[in-house]
Amino acid sequence: MRIEGKKAIWNEYQKEIADDNYFYVRSCVRQNFFPGSETAFLKIMRSELNKDVYEHPCHTSCTGIGYHSDIVPVETTMTVVARQFSIMTEAGYENLLPSCITSFGLYTEILDTWHHFPEIEKKVRRQLKKATGREFEKPKNLAHASDVIYKFRKEIAAKAKYKLINKNTGEPLKVVDHIGCHYSKMFPSKGVGGAEYPYVLAGMIEEWGGEIIDYPERRHCCGFGFRQYLVQANRGYSVACSKEKFESMKPFKPDMIITNCPGCPMFLDRWQYVINEMEGKRYGQNGEGIPIFTYEEVAGLVLGYDPWDLGLQMHQTNCEPVLDKIGIDYCPEDKYNLEIKRSYSEKTNLINV
Amino acid sequence: MSKHVVVIGGGVAGLEVAGQLSKAGIEVSLVEKESKTGGHLNKWYRLFPDRRYSSEVMDYLDGMTQNRGIKLLTDTTIESFNRNRSHFSLITNEGKELIADAVIVATGFDLFKSARKEEYGYGIYDNVITSADLEDMFRNGKISLTDGISPEAIGIIHCVGSRDEKAGNFYCSKLCCVTAVKQAIEIREKLPESKVFCFYMDMRMGGAFYEELYREAQEKWGVSFIRGKVSEASETIDNKLLIKVEDTLAGRPLKMKLDMLVLMAGMEMSAGGKKIAGMGGLNTGENRFFAAADNHFGSNVSNIKGVFYAGTCTAPMNITETISHARSAVTEVMDYLKDGEK
């Protein structure tokens, strides 16, 4: 493996990421899957990086799951997305910041479609006006939330309390980065590092002290792929996809997995439990699973946030092996202590309208 | 007074043109950007279909051009190209002006940069090489992995950068299939214990003796030909290459572990050619090669009177075709100079 070859590709795929004043649109499912992640993101952006991140309670699903499941027609999806843009326009923002990879992919796809077929954009504008009386401007900048954390990875490193280093050996933690399919596989130029060797998470890991593992099934889907999971009969295929990845990464002895998609951490986390139940197999070291994290959770850990404030107790594959390797100070007894009010010390105005 | 022709490019076509013109009594200046002539021929060890040494062709071309009074300008590029009524004025990178009655463009081709097919990992994975790299190994007498060991399982991917919409090249480079067949045989000759797999879209064996070579590769050398485009390559923990491909004849996906992967890089309009096209106002086609005035009876003729094309600057072609094309360019130039159509 020659890292200079990858660096050449990474240099080719750099995108413009807005510096401040973001209109944040949440994911439909992340707050159920990993409830601390979006909260941690807002805290990092606002309290650590002093950025203006605006949320509006009236934004809706982008319909991505329905669209990719062939339930919602594309014109309906486009009109719903146009409504999101109109809310952003009304709020006076131009930099759209989706939390969800599928939303990011969908917004990218729609903007590209409108670029190539302006008559469709016109039609959607008419439909939105007719249905809601709304008008909109297209975003000047579209970046996924992981792009923004990537952009500010050095600033986060400068404030870091911990590094992704094994405190006992002094060695970097071995990290598998798993990129959501809708991040750059459809539009490589819209993702940091492109589609084949994405750098968005690798850049964070490098900066925070870890070492990225390149394993053969790195590009393979996590197993979420909506139709694989939503259609009950396909769920065997879903778990088989995850298993394919675990089998492939296991020889590299990863300490952890980092992801930037709503579904990937969910499935890589839950299916490890299922595979263990079905076959008695575990893929981590010392008979444990491989802990999975969202990039916001990893950023939060590095910054010294309490693991249980980050919601790591919601992970089915225990995260403690990684916490212990890094030497993070945490209270094991508090993991499921519902008496403790989970909140950050400073006030964060999460919905600022 | 003797006429003066400037030939841009000292590869096979340029050398043949220069030699034939000087044989006919024309004063020739041959401009070559590298320090020696021969172009891609210098990089190839043996040639298809008869596997003769490339040095034999080089010897012929040297014989054509040596001691004929050809003014050879190596390490030279053309930086300015203008037509002034009856002649052309070309300024070199050293500021020298060349005045010519006619110009022959023989700027050849560039090999497709295989790193652009990111999914194959050229420049990233240790044992992913190109057809040109393999020729280097043949020349040095040893086919080996980066750790010095001989490979046992070798995959050859056809059409790298050719017939590929994603790479922006719709055209067929024409020579890669037969190059793959030739190289597969040569690997088996040198490494009899090895297994060689060719992954192809179509086998385009359109030249003389190509089909025979293809048959020999299968029957005598046991090369496996699998119809399917490799979708990705990656590196395993034991430094092998894992490829994914759909075997479209068997109708199922295939995963295979290999020691070495050879990419059959296609042909593209050369960077030097693009520069000349821009400076000289010469037309290029959809495939970005120089566009001939007529595909049937004017393949050497450009859109500018007095400027002619020779060889692979107009389209992929093999050495036989290149030499024929160069000779026909000479015929066009001689007619032009004789008729005085300026």
Contacts between the chains, C-beta under 8 A, distances in Angstrom:
chain1	res1	chain2	res2	distance
A	1	B	124	6.6
A	1	B	125	6.5
A	1	B	126	6.7
A	1	B	235	5.9
A	2	B	123	6.6
A	2	B	124	5.7
A	2	B	125	7.8
A	2	B	126	6.9
A	4	B	123	7.9
A	5	B	115	7.0
A	5	B	121	7.6
A	5	B	122	7.8
A	5	B	123	3.7
A	5	B	124	3.7
A	6	B	124	5.7
A	8	B	115	7.1
A	8	B	123	6.9
A	9	B	115	7.8
A	9	B	118	6.0
A	9	B	124	7.8
A	194	B	118	6.8
A	195	B	118	7.7
A	196	B	118	3.9
A	196	B	119	5.5
A	196	B	232	7.9
A	197	B	118	6.8
A	197	B	124	7.4
A	214	B	234	7.4
A	214	B	235	6.7
A	215	B	234	7.5
A	215	B	237	7.7
A	216	B	234	4.1
A	216	B	235	7.1
A	216	B	236	5.6
A	216	B	242	4.5
A	217	B	234	7.7
A	218	B	234	6.6
A	219	B	232	6.3
A	219	B	234	7.7
A	251	B	236	7.8
A	251	B	237	4.4
A	252	B	237	5.9
